[in-house]
Structures are given as structure tokens and as C-alpha cells.
Amino acid sequence: MTLYKIGGDTVEKGADNFETLLAAAYGARQRPKCLCRPGGIDMYVARIDERYVIKRMPYSAADHDAACPSYEPPPELSGLGEVLGSAIIEVPDLDATTLRLQFALTKSGGRAAPKPGEGDADSVKTDGKKLSLRALLHFLWEQAGFHKWSPAMHGKRNWAVLRKYLLQAARHKQVKGHDLSDLLFIPEPFTLERKQAIAHRRIAQLAQVAEAGGHQCQRRLMMLIAEVKDFAPSRNGHKLVARHSADFPFMLGPGMHERLLKRFDQELSLWQSIDGTHLVTIATFGVNQAGVATIEEMTLMVTTDNWLPFENRAEKILIDMLAADGRRFLKGLRYNLPQNRPLATAVLADTTPPTAMYIPPPGSSDDYAAALAELINGSTMDAWILHPESGEMPPIARSA
């Protein structure tokens, strides 16, 4: 049960008068308090369409009790710490978050498609001041709550749920003067009965970036978030076939399929070798006059059957074991961090204090070990470390 102090009232989230109290606090510019800890922690009220919602203050997530819905581990334990405040700028009193992107949302009309080996169209860059495609996907995944797990979530995640909350997470996120949700295309859950209606809505949404006739200096791009069904051959190359949108393929530019196989060998091999996993893509794409969509840049993320992201088999085994044991935990996401930088694979939220769990890659360098030691020593959390090459699973602290 989550209690809040709003004005002079102490109320549970979801109570009949909860939104009325939030509306009054919004109008009076009051700060409600989350009562998960003695004395309370300041929150703020945002207005989304005609609804009022309570949200945590920027940089306060780790101050909440680990059992509180507003709790998040300290950002320095994941890739979030590198981009928060620079690539992700929250302004509570304006109900807005500004995102700075590393990738383009326009394309010069006369520019040739990159040849194999040129550019970074299918790679992940590491600039802490801007979000790469992967970092944006990780940010939305966290904002939608899909990095969290508790036993109550079992069986409640499907594409309809993911789509709803990812679009909701994108609302009031500003990207170069646009609301991020207006730039996202996330396929609707497909049913045969609604096939034509879905197609018409898709045409209407993509028309906003379709090429006009003649030569344009700049044309707009949109972003796709979808589950990959296949990378299939086309007459002159390859195409991305997305689940729930198999009748509308996304063409891959020249050389992109070859670069994709090389750059995302790890993600593709995990997806192909482990049953039940999902492969998620975020990509930029344009639409020509004929209504054909072509991918410009993309990245891939592999998840468990519960839609929790993972990077290797050791992480997958740990995540599945924690879920099977009924544990509450949060999955750490890499954002822009390169593979040679440590982060917490997961944080157990049902221990006191929370437990940060680390899985160093086999054969990691002395620099990696030193950075990991610094990360652990600078944290107030208990640390749990698995070295996969040891063949032994250390004991895991039981829930409080």
C-alpha cells in the first residue's frame, strides 16, 4: 500500500478522491509527499491530457524505500547515470522532459545510402551528452516499468501492454520541439478482424513523414519500436518483418543486413538459440511516395519471455532464477555504456538494504575489475558477484 500526503490529507493511491486532491495540489503548485519513509519524500503533480498523475522528483528515485513503486537504484549503477541531466533533462513544473538525441530524425534527400563499412547506421555510439538509439530504447523501457519484476507481473505482459505503456512513457518527452509519442510507430496488436482498420490507421500515421514529389533538401524520419519476426530476403536485398505488422515490411538499405549480422552477432545468436526470447528493435525510417518504409539506423535488444532485457546467457539464467523464486528486482540497463564498463546486472528490491548483483564478463581486464570495485565501494548496497567461469553460483540473500 502506497500512501501520500497531499495538502492536509493522507491518502492511498487509487482512492476515490485521489485525483481530486492531485488536481487541487496541481492548481496550488503544492508538493505532495510520498510516505514510504519517515518525514516523506517530495513528489510533484503532472497533468497529462485531462488526468492528474503523481510523479517522483528528478534524482530522488533512490531516496524512496525499495518496496515503493517510485524506487529506482542509484543511476550510477546503470547507464542512466551517464545521461541523466545531460541527455535527459527533467523539468517537473513544466510537466516536460527534454531528450537530446545522438541520431538524426531528418535525412538529406540527395544523400546516397551508406555502403558497407561506412558510417554508424547500425552501431551504438557512446556520447553521454546524447542518447543513442539503444539508450533511448532503454530509457523508454525503464519509464514504462518493463525493467522491473515482481511475482504479481507474471502472465500480464504482452504486446498490447507493452505498446500502451511505451507510448504513455513517450508522452511529454520533447525531442527537437516534437512530442516523442508523435514520432513513434509501434505496431498495433494484429487481429484478422481488424486488419483493414489497422492498415488505414498505419497509413494515416506514416503519411506525416512520407516523401513529397520532387527533390527535398530534408525529409523527416520516424522511429519504429517493434518485435522482430524475421530478417527476410527481398528482391534486391533484405527487409525487416515485424510481428503484428507482417503485411508492412521495412526495407533495409544497401549493406545494412551485412552490418547488422556483424554488429549484433551477440543479440542475434541469443535470440536464435534460446526458445521463448523476444528480439526488439528501435529504428529510424523514412517513407517514400509509394508508401514503402526504409530503415536508416537501428539497434537490437533481446529479452526474456517476460520482456526483461539481457545481454548474455549468464544474465538470462540469473533473471529466470530470480523470477522463478518469486523475487522482486530491477534489471540494470546499459544505455550508452560500452561493454568494458561495469554496471549492476540487477538490483534485488526485496532485501534490506537492496542488493546489487554483478556479472563481470569472463576474461575482463584489470581496469574493469578496478572500476567494478570502485562502483561497489561507492554504493551503500550489499554486493553479489557471479563469475561465470567459476562454475559456482554464490548464495543469494533471501527476501526480507
N, C-alpha and C positions, 0 to 999 in steps of 0.2 A: 504494500500500500504506500503510495507516494502522497505526502501532504505538503501543501503550500500555504504560506501566509500571504494573503492578498488584502491590502488595506488593513482593516482590523479583524478580518475573518481568517480562520484556519479551515481549509477545505481540501478534500481529496480530489485528485484529477478525475474528471468524468462525472462529478456531482452535478445535479440539476442546475445549480446556479453558477457553475464554474465559468462558463463563457461570459455570463453577465458580469461577474466580478472582473474577468480579464478585460472586458470592454471598458469598464469603469477605470481600471488601472491604466489602460492604454490612453484614454482621454485625459487622465490626470498626470500622465507621464511618471507613474509610480513604478518602483522596482519591487515586484513580488519576491518572496524568499522561498527557496526550497528548504524544507525542514529535515533533510536526510542527515544533517549534522547539527549539533547544538549551536544555537545562535542563528542558524540559517545561512544560506548562500544566495547572493543576489542573482535574480533572473531578469529577463525582460519580456515584454509582450509584443508580438508582431501581428500585423493584420495581413492575412492572405485572402484575397478576394473579399468576401463578406464575413470571414471567420477570424477569430482571435485565437492565437496559439501562444503557449508559454515556451520560451527557449532559454537555454543557458547563455551566460555572458561569454564573450570570447576569452579564450585562455583559462577558463575556470573548470573545464571538464574533470581534471584530475583532483580538484578540491572536493568533489562530491564523494559520498560513500560508494564503495564498489557495488553495492546492491541497488543503487539508484539508477533509474533509466538515463539520467544525464551524465553518468560517469563515463569517462574515457581515460585510458592510460596517458601518462605524460607524453606529449607529442614527440619528444626526443627519442622515445623507444621505437618509433617507426619512421617512415619517410616523411610523415606530416610535419615534423619539427623543422625540416629544411625549407618548407614552402609557406608555412603559416606566417602571416604578417607581411610577406613579400609577394608571393604569387596568389595568396588567398587573403583578402583584406575584408574583414567583417566590420560593419558599421551598424550596431544594433538599433540606434534611434532613427535610422533611415530605412530600417527593415530590408537592408540590402547587403549582399556580399559581392565584391568585385573580384573577378578572376583574371589573371594575366596569363595568356596562353603562349606557348613556345611555337606553335604550329599555325599555319595560315588558314584563314577562312575565306580567302579570295584567291583567284588564280588568274594570271595574265592570259588573255585569250590566245596570243600568238606563241606562247612558250611551248617548246616541244616537251613531250613526256620524258622523264629521266631514263637513261639507259642503265642496264645492269651495272652496279658498282658506283653510280653517280648519285649524289645527294643522300638524304637520310629519310626517304619517304616511308620506309617500313622499319625504322630503328627507333630506339628510345634514347633521347639525349639527356644530359644531366645539368640543367641550369636551375639552381634553387630559386631564382627570381621569377621563373615562369613555369607553368605546368606543361609537361609533355602530355601526349595522348594517354599514355599509361597512367600518369599522375592524375589526370582529370577523371579517368575511369575509377581509379582507387578512391578519389575524393567523393564521387557520386555514390560509390558502393558503401562508403562509410556513412555518408549523410543519410542514405536510405536505410541504414542499420543492418546491411547484409554481411557485415564483418562480425556481427555478434551471434552468439548461440546460447540458448538455454533449452531445457527439455520441452518447454511449452511451445517451441517453434517447430517441433517435429511434425512433418507432413503438411506444413502450412505455407511452403514456398513453392510457387510455380511461376510460369512466365507472366501470367496476368498480374500476380502480386508484385513481381519484380518491376514490370513496366509501370504500374501505378506509382510505386514509391520512388523509382528513379526519376520519373517525370516530376513528381512532387518535390524531390530533392533539388531538381534543377530550377524550380521556381524562385524568383527573386535573386538569382545569381546573374550578375551583369557581366557581359562579355562584349567589349567594344560597343557599348550602347544598346545591346540587344539582351533580352531575357534569354538565358541559356535554354530554357524549355522550348522556345520558339525555333531554336536551331537544331533540335534533336529529332531524329526519326527513329522511333523504337517500334518495330512491327507489332501490330495488334495480335492477340491470340487468334489463331486461324480456326474457323469452323466453316464447313462446306455451305451451310445455310446462309452465312453472312459473307460469302466470298465476293460477290459483286459490290456490296456496300463497303467492304474493307478496301477494295480496289479503287473505288471512287474517292474515298477519303484520302487514300495514299496519293492519288493523282493531284488532288487539291492541295495537299501539304507540300508536295515536291514542286508544284508549279511556281512557288515563290523563288526557287533558285534555278529554274530551267533557263537555258540559254535563249536569248532573243536572236533574231536574224542578224546577219552581218557580222562584222568583226568588233568585238568588245575589248576595251583595254583591260577591264577587270570583270570577272564573273564570280558570283557568290557560291560558297560551298555550304553544305550542311554536314552534320555529324550523325553517324549511324551507331547505335548500340544494339547488338543482336547476338543470338546464339548461332554459332556456325553449324551448319548441317554438312557442308561439303565444300571443297575447292575443286570444281569440276572443269574439265576441258571445254573450251568453246571453239568456234571455227578458226579463230585466229589467236588463241591464247588460253586464258583461264578466267573463270568467274567465281565469285563468292555466292554460294547458295545459303541463305539464312533460314533457319527454322521459322515457321509462321509466315514466311514470305517467299516460299519456293517458286511462286509464279512470277517473281520480280527479282531476277538475279542482279548482282552488282559486278560489273566488269572490272578486271584488274588491268592496269596499264602495262605497257610493254616492259618485260623484265621483272615485274613485281612478284610474280609467283616464284621465280627462282630465288629472289632475295628473301622472300617470305620463308621458304624452306630452310634457308641458311640462318637467318636471323632468329627465327622462332623454332629452331630444332627441338629445344627442350620442351616447350609447351606442346608442340605437335606430337612428340613422342609420348608424353604423358597421357594426352588425350586419346591417342590411338591404342595405347597399351593397357589402360585401366578402364574397365567397364563402369558405366554409370557416371562418368565425369562429363562436365559441360565445358565447351570451348566458347568463350565470349570475346567478341571483337568490339573495339571502338575505332571508327574510321571517319575520315573526311571524304566527301564525294560531291561530284557535280552531276548535273543532268543536262543532256543536250536537247536540241529541238525535237528530236524523235522521242524523247521521254526515256532515253537509256541512261542509267546511272553508271558512273565510272569512279572507282576508288582512287583517291590521290595519296593518302597516307593511312596507315593502320597499325594497330598493335593487337596482341592477343593475350588473353588471360584464361588459365584453366582453373576450374573449380570442382569441388566435390559434388556429390549428388544433392547435398544441402546448399549448394551455391556459395560455399566458403572457399575463397581463393587459396591456392597452394602453389609452391614453387618446385617441389621435388617429392619423391616417394616418402622420405622420412617425415616431412611435414604432413603428408596425406595420412600416414599411419597414426601420427600423434593426434591429428584433428578427429579422425574417425574413432579413436580410442576414447578421447575426451567426450565426444558426443554419445557414444555407447554407454559410458559410465554416468551419464546424466549430469555432466559438469556445466557450469556457466563460464564462458570465456569469450575473449575478443581476439580476433585474428589480426596480427600486425601486417600492414601493407607497405610496400616499398616506395611508392610514389616515384620520385626521381633518383632514389639512391641506387648506385651501382652494386653489382653482386659482391664486390670486395669490401663493402661497408656493412657492419653488423646491425641487426635490428631484432626486436623481440618477435619470435615466430607467433607467440600467443601470450595472452595475459589471463591467468585464472582470476575470475572476479568473485569466486566463492571461497576464497581463503582470506585470513586476516594476518598480516596485510596481503594484498593481492600478490600473486606470484608471476614474475616474468619468466617466460620459457624461451630458451635459446637453442638453436641447432646450427653450430658452425659447419660450414661445408668441409667435407674431407680434404685434407691437404691444404687447409687455409694457411696463410702466411703468418709470420710473426707480427707484422703490422696489424693484421686482422685480430689476432689474439690480444694485442695491446689495446686496440680500440674497443674490443668487447669488454676487457677488464675495466677500462675507464667508464664505459656505459653502465656496467653493473655497480661499480663503486660509487657512481654519482646518483644512484637510484635508492629510494627508500624501500623498494620492494624486495622480497625474497627472490632469489635467482635459482633457476633449474636449468641445467645444461645437459643436452644429449649430444654425445659424439658418435655419429652413426658407425664409424669404423671400429668402435669398441665392441659392438655386438651386444651391449648391455643397456637395458632401459633403467635409468635411475628411478628410485621411488618418487612418486608424485604426492605432494601434500594433499590430504583429504580435505573435503569442504568443511567450512566452519559450521 
